[in-house]
Amino acid sequence: MVRELNTGDTVRLKKPHPCGSYDWEIVRTGADIRIKCLKCGHTVLIERTILERRIKTLIPPATK
């Protein structure tokens, strides 16, 4: 299933970042997607297919 991921969206992943946060902001989209940890600010470039498997939920903008 292909999810529609846009710049500025917030996603919750299945496993936490070492800092303890599960929430990431999408910074850049394309074949590879750059995401930024909302707790420590670390950025990661990850393949779209791998990220889609790791996403638990897409957080709506109203609950940020």
N, C-alpha and C positions, 0 to 999 in steps of 0.2 A: 504494500500500500504506500503510495507516494503522498506525503504530507505537504501541505503548503506552508513553507517556512519563509518568513519575511524579516528583513532587517528591523531590529527593535523589539521583536517578540521575545518573551521570556519562556524558557522551557525548564521543566524539572526532570532531572535524569534519575535513573534507577539506582546508581551508586554515587556516594558522596565524593567530592573533591577532597584531597588531604586536609584542607582547611576546615572541612566539616559542612560546607554548603552543598545543597543539591540544585540550586537555582542558577541558571546561566542566561545571559542575554546574547541574542544573535547579532553579531556586528557586521558580517559580510556573508553574502550568499553566492552560490554558483555550484560547480561540481564539488568543490570543497567549501566548507562553511567554517567561518571563524566565530568562536563563541568566547564570551568573557564571563568569568566567575563574578557573581554579584557581591560576594563577601570580601575576597582578597584582590580582585581585579586582574588575575592571571588570565592570559588569552591563549587559546588553543586552536589550531587549524586541523579540522577533522573531515574525513570524507563524508559526503551526504548519506550514503547507505549505512555507514557505521553509526552515525548520529541518529538516524531514524530508528535503528534498533535499540539504542540506549535511552531514548526519550520515554519517560513515564507519562507525563502530561504536558499540555501546552497551557500555560497560565494566561487567562484572559487579562487584557490591559486594565480593567476596572479594579482588579484585586492586587495590583502592584503596590 
